[in-house]
Amino acid sequence: MSENFEKELGFQTRAIHAGNAVSTETGAIERPITLANSYILPYDASEMNWSAPDVNIYTRNGGANQRYLQEKIASLEGGEDCVVLASGVAALSGLFFALLKSGDHVIFSSVTYIAVYRLFNELFNNKFNVETTIVDTSDLEAVKAAIKPNTKLIHIETPGNPTLGISDIRALAKIAHDNGILLSVDNTFASPMNQRPIELGADFSIESLTKYINGHGDAMGGSITGKKEYLDKIRYESQVNLGGTISPFNAWLIMRGAVTFPLRMKKHNENALAVAKFLKTVKGVSFVAYPGLEGHKGKDIADSQMENGYGGVLSFGLKADHDTYNRFVSHLKVITSAVSLGHAGSLIVFLGEDDERMYLYPEEFHNGFLRFSVGIEDVEDIIADLTQAFEKENLI
Ligand SMILES: *Cc1c(COP(=O)(O)O)cnc(C)c1O
């Protein structure tokens, strides 16, 4: 599909068609899976760059299904270029590895995915002498105050996992760029259907494709979308040399899942808002964190940067002890006790009191809480399932 034609198409249309084409070999109207590790070399390979990621030579450098998926994600994110890797964490670490060097300083938000916390709080600083500062990035003055002459990158997550805290992407992009700093946004909780960081001014949008974009809970992947000049560097430095390449089969599965992603996301948004409102009425619920609820600290900013809804994940607490939390989860029948999020099925996880990042979370999270990825089942069934579990523990 030509780029100009594509720009005029709607989001659901691009989710279906971007990155797809008629197979020139067979005439099939869906691109096939190409499982080969290697591709044919030119007549005289001696003059070729063996590490080139821009031609198909060897699947770690780049393969057919990976390129199709990159086209689709770049289109959905509204970005110039995209690199897809084996997982969300491969995308995050690939980005950081390519951008940062010893002596640089990074500001990262107080609520980030656990691997980001460990990469910045333990690995990059202890092993590679990269300075890191944790900042509550919903507080713009605190971000400005943390900037140093060697600050290279601000990395945020909004909504943040698992507190659902919101940071202002437009304002942070301005602060970053006024100071010659790059801004990367982990967009996994929102997904590009609800929020497109690049259009809001960020330099990079990162997705765990494992979550909403694949949506079926059966493949892992991650993407980095941004300007070509940086993504070329990420391909050369991180993809080829760190080797976190996505398998062709997983790229194909995610490509297939992405076709229905906007439809599914619409339902996740609707169901999560309805469940959040329901939970607010339950007497045994101590708090509900969801940016779509009136009274959520970040709602105004969420409204200004999230387009179609607030995503499918919420966190809530029970007026209950540790054992009651576990029993409550064990009563659920439609909702499954499992990590991950963005699957069609509802998933819940009890995050106990011993999370190493608890000191960074708001007070109400400190006695343990449930992170709930609201699925796309009939919402009445989700609410009925919660209700019977609340009843068994006398919480409703
Ligand atoms: C799951 C998740 C990741 C990591 O993605 P994987 O595909 O599991 O490696 C990163 N960021 C956020 C916000 C996530 O929820």
The ligand as an SDF file (V2000), in Angstrom:
LIG
                    3D

 15 15  0  0  0  0  0  0  0  0999 V2000
    4.1590   -6.4580   29.6930 C   0  0  0  0  0  0  0  0  0  0  0  0
    4.7600   -5.1230   29.6520 C   0  0  0  0  0  0  0  0  0  0  0  0
    6.0600   -4.9390   29.1810 C   0  0  0  0  0  0  0  0  0  0  0  0
    6.9490   -6.0970   28.7910 C   0  0  0  0  0  0  0  0  0  0  0  0
    6.5050   -6.7560   27.6900 O   0  0  0  0  0  0  0  0  0  0  0  0
    6.9080   -8.3060   27.3660 P   0  0  0  0  0  0  0  0  0  0  0  0
    6.3290   -8.5130   26.0350 O   0  0  0  0  0  0  0  0  0  0  0  0
    6.3030   -9.1110   28.4710 O   0  0  0  0  0  0  0  0  0  0  0  0
    8.3920   -8.3670   27.4020 O   0  0  0  0  0  0  0  0  0  0  0  0
    6.5530   -3.6610   29.1160 C   0  0  0  0  0  0  0  0  0  0  0  0
    5.8290   -2.6120   29.5190 N   0  0  0  0  0  0  0  0  0  0  0  0
    4.5820   -2.7480   30.0000 C   0  0  0  0  0  0  0  0  0  0  0  0
    3.8240   -1.5340   30.4210 C   0  0  0  0  0  0  0  0  0  0  0  0
    3.9980   -4.0020   30.0940 C   0  0  0  0  0  0  0  0  0  0  0  0
    2.7630   -4.1300   30.6010 O   0  0  0  0  0  0  0  0  0  0  0  0
  1  2  1  0
  2  3  1  0
  2 14  2  0
  3  4  1  0
  3 10  2  0
  4  5  1  0
  5  6  1  0
  6  7  2  0
  6  8  1  0
  6  9  1  0
 10 11  1  0
 11 12  2  0
 12 13  1  0
 12 14  1  0
 14 15  1  0
M  END
$$$$
